[in-house]
Amino acid sequence: AELPAIDPDDVEAVEAARTEAAVLSASINAGLGRDIGDRVEEAVAASQTIGYAPVEAELANLRAEYLSDQGRYEAAATAFDHAFEVSLRAKHDAQLAAAAVGAFDVLGPAMGRKDAAERWRSRARAAVDRLGPGSRHGWTLTALEGEFACRTDTPGCVSLLQRALKEFDAADEQPPSKRVKLVGQLANGLAREGKLAQALEREEEILEAFEGAFGPHHPTTASAALNLGISGQMRGDFETARTLLERAITDLSLTYPDGHDALGNAHAGMALTTMKLLDFETAAAHAERAQAIQSEFGVPRHYTDYRDMFEKERPDFVDVITPPDSHFAICRTASELGIHVICQKPLAPTYEIAQQLVACTKRAGVRFM
């Protein structure tokens, strides 16, 4: 819908609000969001006094984007809901799409709340379709749909991300850095589908591109280093993974001193990597740090003792990815509790222990892979 005309008495205030919004948005994109919280709140309050609904919608979305950038996803979901309502009243189609896409982003790919995310995905798709082809919200939503499909192991993950790249290339005047991020999402999807060689090739390309575009210590570059480190871990190159994860933790800690889910993922990755390298003291330290961050971001429980976790959670199955020397004890404990077991290779330090492990799970009557 066409936006209403601005009252001549409000033109100067509207222009000032939009200029401030552009500056704050640039700060968020530059990784400086931690420094602008007060300015964001002041800009939102100022927009509400102007009386021009479209600019109020724009600032409401900016506040939600700021909260999302800082990893405050519960607050961001509420803020995007509010921005959607404000945009609806303002009949601001672009901001309506932005709010719906943002809500889907935090509830879906970020938080994994499938039912709520699906409701917002439907709203977002309807709002984006109203804008027509070529909108940045279009390829953004397709990419998020692909990312969410990857997270929930839904078929079509990689094909959606590939489609998002095509939509991006067909859109008008999109920043090259956004395309690199899309390639990064595609690399994650390829890794989830087990296509590690293809994923690794793209991730190395992405890290180099981000270093050139943003600098070596930008949070976007740090996230690329995190992804590459996790890929190294998945293919068993733990020394390289450790180096990359250490870099990611250092740089993400500078940007998000109060914590962030990406930082929690980096600490969790480092805990597993150092455990694989038999550096158990370092692994425990990173596990504790991951626990503190995950508690802040709504992960309800965290364990450092597998026996405690088995007893309290009673999962349907466990996937054992610890060092081989520990496999027998963990698998035996799980099987004795009736928990099905997946155990990564090598199964055990010796053939004899491997035979004992297989016999143990057979006696317990659990599935063993």
Disulfide bonds with the S-S distance in Angstrom:
Cys150-Cys157 1.57
